[in-house]
Amino acid sequence: MIVKWEKGGEKMVPRPANQQALDTVLAAASTEVQTRFAEMIGLTTRAAHAQDPGVTSL
């Protein structure tokens, strides 16, 4: 499944059941893991600020 998602790139959209499972796992993850995930996808405060100066936090 992951290989398929990687091949699809940014246009890949998980099915609702899969997205719900991913959201549940991320919500249950530690703050450290959530922060690392945010950094990996470019949602850190620093990255968000560079994209939109109006954004100040996650």
N, C-alpha and C positions, 0 to 999 in steps of 0.2 A: 504494500500500500504506500509506504513512504517513497519508494522509487517512483511510483506513478505520480505522486504529488510533486516530487523534485523535477520530473520531466515536464510537468505542466506549468512550472514556473509560477509567476504572479497571477496568471489567469486561472489557476486551479482553485476551485471552491469545494471544500469538503461537504459531504452530505450533512443535513441537519443533525442526524444522530451522531455522526463522527465529530462534528463541531462541538456538540454538547459534551461529548466524552472528553475532548481536548480541553474545553473550558473548565470542566470539573476537575481534571487532573491539575491544571495550572492553578486553579483556585486553592487546591489542597496543598500545593507545593510551598516550600519555605520561602521566606522573603528573599533570601539569597538566590534561590532558583528563579523566582519571578523576576528579580532584577537582572540576572544573567540573560534570561529570555528576552526581556525588554531591550537589553543592549544588543543582542543578536539580531533583532528585527528593526533596530534603529529607533526605539521609542524611549531612549533615555532622555532625561531633562535636557542635556546638552544637545543631543541630536534633534529633539523636538523643537528646541529653541531655534536652532539653525534653520529648520524648515518653516517654523511659524513663530515669530517673536512674541506672539500673544500667549503661547503655551509656556507655563512655568513649572509644571510637574506632571508626573505620570497620571 
